[in-house]
């Protein structure tokens, strides 16, 4: 396509958000599209750094101001971590494309004082993608190994109700502490001397952000989806535009990844079927299968980890949204609605 006028790209100003925005801008330019000027927009989530997300309105706080700027035509496109986006977008906005998905799983990070070593069984590109693991672990380490290492009552840094609900099933005696801020800030909190107040035994973060920012070597192990299903959209960078902006739509279409887009459509449809909400104990992961097929794994877990309802479904990329809706209906049929209602009541009580 011919190069058009400069596009204004709206984003948050965090380390990861800027990586995502600059990557999208570079890919659009490489595909022959318009140059992008990155515009940093401070969101409510950025201003409320000291409060747990579950008490201040959830992850929606990380996109609202950016979407408002898009609707006002102050920016032409917006780049988000797709897991931060509401299940139903504001009228007039649409997801026009996504980047290829990074590792979607949750990662456990242990303090730097636990020496890291390379896995001698790893080689090539796999080794370069953070197969460095904590002493005592290997690429084949199991969740049982992790539980044995951390003990019955570890202090774990995470503010995600989804992670807490699932980790409670692994560590019934665990203490959970919210941990916010840029990635290097969270790692410094983990690595502080043991004598300091609030010392953490581990933190749990999205593997995607760690890998994208060059901190993959800090990953002690990734949690298999069988133990901790990731957040819907985790690891996928989404590009949001105004529905009627055909110029920007064409520019974004040139860098869209259909496989990641299908996975995101399935996961978002599941969340919408369950009633939406970002800070809810819902996990969903659509994994690619041969022949442009997807396998969707989903879970809804009680906040205290006492109950879990699971669903699994398969379908083609073309019917990704229907696949997600079907899995969501299965979860509701098996009692997920009651769990989500209890979580909502608990959230309202804490407000």
Wavefront OBJ file of the C-alpha trace (Angstrom):
o trace
v 0.000 0.000 0.000
v 1.267 3.539 -0.584
v 2.674 5.315 2.441
v 0.038 7.634 3.903
v 0.163 10.302 6.572
v 1.734 9.587 9.945
v -0.408 7.516 12.304
v -0.687 8.372 15.988
v -0.322 5.215 18.078
v -1.690 5.326 21.622
v -0.108 3.257 24.397
v 0.698 3.171 28.075
v 4.193 4.185 29.111
v 5.345 1.027 30.898
v 8.384 -0.930 29.732
v 6.269 -3.689 28.231
v 3.687 -1.341 26.704
v 6.412 0.618 24.915
v 8.001 -2.600 23.648
v 4.633 -3.610 22.236
v 3.938 -0.199 20.679
v 7.372 0.122 19.093
v 7.170 -3.428 17.750
v 3.797 -2.734 16.120
v 5.100 0.535 14.642
v 8.199 -1.170 13.254
v 6.185 -3.997 11.705
v 3.716 -1.633 10.056
v 6.593 0.357 8.574
v 8.372 -2.819 7.415
v 5.176 -3.917 5.655
v 5.103 -0.650 3.696
v 2.524 1.081 5.859
v 2.467 4.595 7.281
v 5.004 5.682 9.899
v 3.659 5.657 13.463
v 4.274 8.256 16.147
v 3.976 6.695 19.599
v 1.789 8.728 21.972
v 1.979 7.804 25.666
v -1.337 8.012 27.538
v -1.406 7.660 31.321
v -4.259 5.440 32.457
v -6.082 5.116 35.760
v -4.254 1.840 36.356
v -0.924 3.639 36.058
v -1.974 6.270 38.585
v -3.217 3.721 41.149
v 0.029 1.794 41.564
v -0.408 1.044 45.265
v -3.855 -0.562 45.129
v -4.676 -4.161 44.142
v -6.435 -4.278 40.779
v -9.339 -6.228 42.250
v -10.206 -3.284 44.529
v -9.898 -0.428 42.032
v -11.860 -1.672 39.061
v -9.779 -4.389 37.445
v -7.532 -4.334 34.410
v -10.031 -2.260 32.413
v -8.277 0.661 34.072
v -5.288 0.057 31.782
v -7.211 0.694 28.560
v -10.089 3.095 29.246
v -8.247 6.382 28.700
v -6.549 5.018 25.594
v -9.875 3.883 24.129
v -11.369 7.284 24.965
v -8.524 8.949 23.039
v -9.184 6.634 20.103
v -12.877 7.528 20.085
v -12.028 11.257 20.287
v -9.674 10.776 17.311
v -6.710 11.952 19.365
v -4.938 8.753 18.242
v -5.465 6.537 15.205
v -4.731 3.135 16.704
v -4.035 1.701 20.132
v -1.808 -1.162 21.220
v -2.689 -3.233 24.285
v -1.863 -6.424 26.090
v -5.031 -8.175 24.991
v -5.670 -9.656 28.430
v -6.255 -6.086 29.679
v -9.111 -5.464 27.243
v -12.800 -5.812 28.154
v -14.683 -8.731 26.628
v -17.035 -6.274 24.918
v -15.369 -3.251 23.333
v -16.873 0.245 23.363
v -19.141 0.950 20.412
v -17.227 2.047 17.335
v -13.995 0.229 18.224
v -12.627 -3.093 16.987
v -9.547 -5.304 17.223
v -8.054 -5.057 13.730
v -5.097 -7.383 14.215
v -2.719 -9.087 16.623
v 0.964 -9.978 16.753
v 2.131 -13.615 16.949
v 1.557 -15.013 20.416
v 4.439 -15.276 22.864
v 4.580 -17.962 25.554
v 1.068 -17.728 27.067
v 1.810 -19.481 30.370
v 2.356 -18.090 33.848
v 5.953 -18.131 35.082
v 7.308 -18.669 38.582
v 10.339 -16.528 39.439
v 12.487 -17.317 42.458
v 14.910 -14.855 44.105
v 18.198 -14.209 42.335
v 20.009 -15.680 45.345
v 18.804 -19.050 44.069
v 21.605 -19.503 41.573
v 20.656 -20.027 37.941
v 22.239 -22.545 35.657
v 21.669 -23.578 32.051
v 19.856 -26.831 31.397
v 22.495 -29.118 29.851
v 19.812 -30.974 27.883
v 18.786 -27.814 26.002
v 20.297 -26.678 22.744
v 19.799 -24.307 19.840
v 16.959 -21.832 19.788
v 15.203 -23.541 22.683
v 18.191 -22.854 24.902
v 18.297 -19.212 23.833
v 14.662 -18.761 24.856
v 15.280 -18.848 28.577
v 15.765 -22.497 29.356
v 17.966 -21.257 32.201
v 16.311 -22.523 35.337
v 16.709 -22.218 39.070
v 19.113 -24.523 40.844
v 17.311 -27.765 41.542
v 15.026 -27.433 38.522
v 15.228 -28.525 34.911
v 13.069 -28.117 31.857
v 11.297 -31.299 32.978
v 10.688 -30.076 36.538
v 7.203 -30.831 37.767
v 4.763 -28.819 39.824
v 5.433 -31.297 42.639
v 9.105 -30.249 42.521
v 8.052 -26.609 42.862
v 5.721 -27.341 45.771
v 8.464 -29.296 47.538
v 10.945 -26.451 46.982
v 8.693 -23.635 48.252
v 7.207 -25.563 51.168
v 3.665 -25.553 52.542
v 3.273 -21.832 53.255
v 5.279 -19.676 50.846
v 4.820 -15.944 50.392
v 3.950 -15.388 46.729
v 3.761 -12.072 44.938
v 0.719 -11.723 42.681
v -2.423 -9.605 42.739
v -4.302 -11.637 40.115
v -7.442 -13.259 41.508
v -7.179 -15.883 38.754
v -3.637 -16.850 39.756
v -4.410 -16.778 43.471
v -7.481 -18.995 43.057
v -5.508 -21.623 41.138
v -2.343 -21.393 43.224
v -4.411 -21.892 46.391
v -5.067 -25.385 45.099
v -1.308 -26.032 44.954
v -0.313 -24.087 48.083
v -3.267 -24.093 50.529
v -1.169 -22.351 53.169
v 0.331 -19.711 50.911
v 0.269 -15.986 51.634
v -0.319 -13.786 48.604
v 0.814 -10.176 48.252
v -0.012 -7.796 45.393
v 3.042 -6.681 43.463
v 2.716 -3.850 40.945
v 4.985 -1.644 38.862
v 7.453 -2.139 36.039
v 9.055 -5.531 35.662
v 12.440 -4.518 37.047
v 10.678 -3.019 40.094
v 8.934 -6.329 40.795
v 12.155 -8.287 40.422
v 13.952 -5.956 42.846
v 11.150 -6.521 45.363
v 11.643 -10.272 45.033
v 15.435 -10.017 45.328
v 15.526 -7.809 48.430
v 17.413 -9.199 51.462
v 15.556 -11.847 53.445
v 15.644 -9.675 56.586
v 13.502 -6.946 55.014
v 9.779 -6.795 55.748
v 7.486 -8.288 53.155
v 10.103 -10.682 51.764
v 8.661 -12.890 49.026
v 9.578 -16.496 48.286
v 8.456 -16.247 44.656
v 6.482 -14.108 42.259
v 4.235 -15.238 39.431
v 4.119 -13.208 36.222
v 3.226 -13.739 32.585
v 6.094 -15.523 30.823
v 5.436 -13.424 27.706
v 6.402 -10.115 29.303
v 9.546 -11.580 30.823
v 10.681 -13.013 27.508
v 9.852 -9.905 25.483
v 11.838 -7.648 27.798
v 14.857 -9.922 27.957
v 14.252 -11.361 31.428
v 13.546 -14.908 30.284
v 16.551 -16.223 32.207
v 14.772 -15.288 35.445
v 12.011 -17.817 34.802
v 12.421 -20.709 37.234
v 9.636 -22.685 35.589
v 6.456 -22.095 33.639
v 3.267 -23.448 35.149
v 1.505 -25.970 32.905
v -2.064 -25.103 32.003
v -3.179 -28.225 33.848
v -2.128 -26.471 37.075
v -2.696 -22.795 36.220
v -4.662 -21.877 33.102
v -3.447 -18.463 31.906
v -5.569 -15.364 31.500
v -7.610 -15.092 28.305
v -5.434 -13.302 25.750
v -2.212 -13.672 27.723
v 0.823 -13.303 25.460
v -1.112 -11.644 22.615
v -0.573 -8.001 21.602
v -3.808 -6.541 20.201
v -4.196 -3.530 17.924
v -7.430 -1.592 18.377
v -8.844 0.867 15.835
v -12.014 2.761 15.022
v -14.324 0.449 13.085
v -14.817 2.944 10.268
v -11.118 3.705 9.676
v -10.316 1.686 6.564
v -6.863 3.242 6.093
v -5.642 2.071 9.495
v -7.433 -1.253 9.116
v -5.467 -1.989 5.928
v -2.182 -1.011 7.568
v -2.858 -3.321 10.540
v -4.109 -6.192 8.381
v -0.672 -6.404 6.774
v 0.885 -7.505 10.096
v -1.985 -9.550 11.543
v -1.273 -13.104 12.725
v -4.334 -15.279 11.918
v -3.449 -18.086 14.322
v -3.105 -15.771 17.317
v -6.211 -13.892 16.171
v -8.269 -17.078 16.153
v -7.028 -18.030 19.619
v -7.902 -14.585 20.940
v -11.367 -14.697 19.368
v -12.090 -18.019 21.086
v -10.823 -16.869 24.484
v -12.655 -13.527 24.348
v -15.900 -15.215 23.285
v -15.630 -17.507 26.297
v -15.211 -14.554 28.656
v -18.139 -12.745 27.033
v -20.337 -15.834 27.453
v -19.418 -15.941 31.140
v -20.427 -12.306 31.569
v -17.151 -10.478 30.961
v -14.898 -9.022 33.606
v -11.110 -8.782 33.770
v -10.462 -9.414 37.464
v -12.346 -12.703 37.677
v -11.048 -16.222 38.430
v -11.282 -17.317 34.780
v -8.513 -18.966 32.793
v -8.641 -19.759 29.084
v -6.070 -20.963 26.572
v -6.707 -21.780 22.919
v -3.787 -23.860 21.659
v -3.102 -24.423 17.930
v -3.548 -27.871 16.441
v -2.660 -29.109 12.937
v -5.028 -28.217 10.114
v -5.969 -24.736 11.382
v -7.673 -26.206 14.442
v -7.752 -25.010 18.048
v -8.076 -26.769 21.377
v -9.593 -24.515 24.039
v -8.961 -25.243 27.714
v -10.857 -23.158 30.272
v -11.395 -23.040 34.010
v -13.408 -21.069 36.564
v -12.093 -21.390 40.131
v -13.542 -20.323 43.468
v -11.530 -17.516 45.059
v -10.389 -19.791 47.886
v -9.464 -22.580 45.478
v -12.088 -24.915 46.931
v -13.916 -25.579 43.651
v -12.976 -25.581 39.995
v -15.086 -26.088 36.886
v -13.239 -27.016 33.697
v -14.127 -27.251 30.032
v -12.340 -28.323 26.882
v -13.419 -28.002 23.255
v -11.979 -28.234 19.750
v -12.853 -26.405 16.571
v -11.475 -24.678 13.490
v -10.024 -21.177 13.326
v -13.054 -20.117 11.294
v -15.425 -20.950 14.125
v -13.200 -19.666 16.933
v -15.844 -17.408 18.475
v -18.428 -20.198 18.400
v -15.874 -22.506 20.026
v -15.380 -20.064 22.881
v -19.111 -19.557 23.326
v -19.642 -23.320 23.437
v -16.963 -23.828 26.085
v -18.393 -20.930 28.100
v -21.856 -22.501 27.966
v -20.381 -25.799 29.183
v -18.787 -24.019 32.143
v -22.057 -22.312 33.051
v -23.942 -25.607 32.785
v -21.492 -27.174 35.230
v -21.804 -24.458 37.867
v -19.359 -21.714 36.870
v -22.076 -19.077 37.209
v -22.357 -19.695 40.938
v -18.595 -19.386 41.413
v -18.468 -16.132 39.424
v -21.452 -14.725 41.351
v -19.669 -15.463 44.621
v -16.522 -13.771 43.325
v -18.574 -10.730 42.306
v -20.189 -10.522 45.731
v -16.790 -10.760 47.405
v -15.491 -7.979 45.153
v -18.491 -5.761 45.990
v -17.969 -6.361 49.708
v -14.329 -5.210 49.421
v -15.183 -2.041 47.482
l 1 2 3 4 5 6 7 8 9 10 11 12 13 14 15 16 17 18 19 20 21 22 23 24 25 26 27 28 29 30 31 32 33 34 35 36 37 38 39 40 41 42 43 44 45 46 47 48 49 50 51 52 53 54 55 56 57 58 59 60 61 62 63 64 65 66 67 68 69 70 71 72 73 74 75 76 77 78 79 80 81 82 83 84 85 86 87 88 89 90 91 92 93 94 95 96 97 98 99 100 101 102 103 104 105 106 107 108 109 110 111 112 113 114 115 116 117 118 119 120 121 122 123 124 125 126 127 128 129 130 131 132 133 134 135 136 137 138 139 140 141 142 143 144 145 146 147 148 149 150 151 152 153 154 155 156 157 158 159 160 161 162 163 164 165 166 167 168 169 170 171 172 173 174 175 176 177 178 179 180 181 182 183 184 185 186 187 188 189 190 191 192 193 194 195 196 197 198 199 200 201 202 203 204 205 206 207 208 209 210 211 212 213 214 215 216 217 218 219 220 221 222 223 224 225 226 227 228 229 230 231 232 233 234 235 236 237 238 239 240 241 242 243 244 245 246 247 248 249 250 251 252 253 254 255 256 257 258 259 260 261 262 263 264 265 266 267 268 269 270 271 272 273 274 275 276 277 278 279 280 281 282 283 284 285 286 287 288 289 290 291 292 293 294 295 296 297 298 299 300 301 302 303 304 305 306 307 308 309 310 311 312 313 314 315 316 317 318 319 320 321 322 323 324 325 326 327 328 329 330 331 332 333 334 335 336 337 338 339 340 341 342 343 344 345 346 347 348 349 350 351
